[in-house]
Amino acid sequence: MESTDIGKVLSRGYYVTLGAIATLLDTWQSEPKRQQVISTLQSNLERFMQELADKGVSTETEARSYVDRLLSRQKPAQQMTVETPATPVPADDIAELKELTQQVMELRAELAKLQNKSDP
C-alpha cells in the first residue's frame, strides 16, 4: 500500500467522521431526520458514507472560513501600533487617580450590597 493510499484513507476517514458528527447533531434535533438516516443506513451504507464525507468536507470548509474571517479581523488591530513618548505623570494626578479608584471601589461595594438586598 502506497503512502498516497494511506493518506486518502485517512483523509476520507476524517471527513466521514466530521460528516457523521455534523449529521448526528442535525438528526438529534429532528425525528423525521432520524428516520431518514436510519432508512438511508439500511439501504446503502457506501452511499451514506460518501454523503457523510461530503458533509465533512463542507463543514471543514465552513469552519476554516469562519476562523479565517476571525483572524483577518484581528490582524489590522495587531499591526497598528502607535508610538508615543512616555511623559511623567505629576504626583498630584497620581494621588487623585488613587483617590478616584478608591471611590469607585467603594461605590461598587455599595452597589453590590444594594443588589444583594433587593434579590429575593
N, C-alpha and C positions, 0 to 999 in steps of 0.2 A: 504494500500500500504506500503510495507516494504521500509526501507531506502536503501537497495541494488537496489530495483527497481528504486527509485528516482535517485540514483547515476548512474545507467545505462542510464536512460532517459537523465539526464543532460550531461553525457559523450557523448552519441550519438548526442545530440543536438549541443554540442561543435564541434564535428568532422564534422557534417553536415554543420555547419556554416563555419568552416575553409575550408572545401572542396568546398563549394559554392563560397567563396571568391576567392579561387585559380582558380576555373573553370571560374568565371566571368572575371578574369584578362586574362586567356588564350583565352576565346572566344571574348573578347573585341577587340582583335587584328586580328581576322580572321573571315571573312564572312562564309566560309564553316563550321567552328566550331560552329558559332551561329546557323546556320540552323540545324546542327546535334543535338545541345542541345534542340532546340525547338521541333524537332520531338521526341526526347527521352522523353521530358516532356509530350508530348501529348500521347505517347504510354504507358508508365508505370512509374508513379510517385514514387512508392515504390522502384523499382529497381534503379531509378535515385538517390533517397535519399541515398541508400546504396552505390552507386558509389561515391557520394559526401562525405559520412562518411569515406570511404576507402581512398579517396584522402586526406581528412583532416588528417587521421592518418599518411599517408606517408609524408605530408607536415610538420606535427609536428615533426616527426622523423628526417627529414632533418634539420629543424630549430634547434632542440636540438643538433644534431650532429655538426652543424656549430658553435653554441655557445660553446659547449664543446671543440671544437678544438681551438677556440679563447682563452678560459680560460686556456687551457693546455699550450698554448704558453706563456702566461703571468706568470704562476706560477714559472718557473725557474728564471725569471728575478726578481720576487718579493722575492724569497727565497735567492738569492745571496746577501750577504751583506759583505762588506769589511770594516774592522775596521782599521783606520789609526789614529795615534795620531795627534792632531792639532799642527801645528807649526806656530809660529808667523811670519807674513809677514813683511819684512823690510819696513819702511816708504818710502824709495826711490822707491820701487816696487809699492807701493800703488799710489804714485804720478804719476809714469809712466803709470800705468794702467788707472788712471783717464784721463790723457792726451791723451792716445790712444783711450779711449772711446769717448772723445770729438771729436777727429779727425774722428772717424768712423761716428759719428752723423752728422758732417759737410759734409762728403762725401756722406752720404745718402741723405741729404737735397739737395745737389748739383745735385746728380743723379736724384732725383725726379723732380727738376726744368728742367733738360735737357730732361727728358722723357715727361714732360708736353709741352715743346716747340715743340718736334718732333711729338706729337699727332696731327692729323688733326682737 
